[in-house]
Amino acid sequence: MPPDRKSLLVVGGTSDIAKATALTFAEKGWSVTISGRELPVAQAEAANLGLRMPGSAITAVALDILDTASFTPFLDNLPVLPDAVLLAVGLLGDQALAEQRIDHATLVMRSNFEGPCLLMGLIASRFEERGSGTIIGISSVAGDRGRASNYVYGAAKAGLSAFLSGLRNRLAAKGVHVLTVKPGFVRTRMTAGMTLPAALTAEPQELAVSIYSAVEKHRNIIYVRPVWRLIMTIIKSIPEGLFKKLRL
Ligand SMILES: NC(=O)c1ccc[n+]([C@@H]2O[C@H](COP(=O)([O-])OP(=O)(O)OC[C@H]3O[C@@H](n4cnc5c(N)ncnc54)[C@H](OP(=O)(O)O)[C@@H]3O)[C@@H](O)[C@H]2O)c1
């Protein structure tokens, strides 16, 4: 591997957005480590990416975002602390089920908030110690305001966005860049079967290009597609007395 090749760790490397982003980084010459909750699946993704990018440096590791006790040994066992980490783990879950079953609500909250934040916090401290690093966290516009249709997921993403904001504030002067990505709709496995408005729905490849560009430009928060920033500004500005009567 060339010594100047930058390295990306992808957490949730089997996600459709992660796969597209990993390919974009690999095309730009980065080495990529794909993490997935099952090693054979992560290895298959790594092999797939290697086939599409001959000559690239792609490896695979296992990590379950619910297994918080494994995070420190996971990081200790990485051959190298990466230059950047992409957090792409997420679980939409079933809002109606989460209202009925505490175990499902717990799973959604732990998958989108607890695990991601605890892992990013550990990585942030290692980046801080080294004096460099980029954290890319995929949150969601769903975290910008709680809505009846998905507020368990949305609240977990709101917590993730706040955590990333705190990391950014803490590490701005320490050489560590924190990028929060807020997609609207993206055509992936997560949204399969949903009827999505074409003008507001991005492809994973669009996310990948936007993320790479935002890393290069040291952006703080991006919305994909950008029109979502306007949409969420309007939604956030609706007075609560009116908002509670709406079904958006
Ligand atoms: N698609 C959208 O419209 C949209 C909109 C806004 C934000 N997002 C966010 O974008 C990110 C990527 O999602 P996606 O759309 O690409 O969906 P996806 O293909 O369903 O990806 C979800 C990823 O999370 C992983 N994951 C779930 N639980 C895990 C666990 N316990 N341990 C390790 N990995 C786990 C999945 O692994 P497995 O393959 O093992 O299940 C998969 O890699 C997520 O954070 C999502 O919330 C998506």
The ligand as an ORCA input file, in Angstrom:
! r2SCAN-3c Opt
* xyz 0 1
  N     -32.456      5.522      3.072
  C     -32.904      6.689      3.519
  O     -33.901      7.251      3.024
  C     -32.170      7.391      4.646
  C     -32.582      8.687      4.977
  C     -31.927      9.343      6.005
  C     -30.901      8.717      6.671
  N     -30.537      7.430      6.346
  C     -29.459      6.822      7.108
  O     -28.427      6.411      6.230
  C     -27.682      5.366      6.842
  C     -27.505      4.230      5.852
  O     -28.789      3.678      5.589
  P     -29.215      3.029      4.203
  O     -30.319      3.836      3.659
  O     -27.999      2.788      3.358
  O     -29.889      1.705      4.712
  P     -29.418      0.187      4.814
  O     -28.905     -0.270      3.495
  O     -30.564     -0.519      5.442
  O     -28.197      0.232      5.834
  C     -28.329      0.100      7.225
  C     -26.979     -0.378      7.735
  O     -27.010     -0.454      9.167
  C     -26.429     -1.695      9.522
  N     -26.801     -2.125     10.866
  C     -28.053     -2.136     11.426
  N     -27.952     -2.623     12.680
  C     -26.648     -2.939     12.895
  C     -25.922     -3.472     13.978
  N     -26.533     -3.828     15.121
  N     -24.576     -3.599     13.874
  C     -23.943     -3.270     12.732
  N     -24.575     -2.778     11.652
  C     -25.916     -2.610     11.739
  C     -26.950     -2.654      8.460
  O     -26.243     -3.874      8.526
  P     -26.874     -5.257      7.964
  O     -26.585     -5.275      6.493
  O     -26.132     -6.310      8.718
  O     -28.345     -5.232      8.278
  C     -26.654     -1.803      7.233
  O     -25.276     -1.859      6.912
  C     -28.450      4.975      8.105
  O     -27.868      5.596      9.217
  C     -29.826      5.559      7.858
  O     -30.499      5.818      9.055
  C     -31.133      6.757      5.335
*
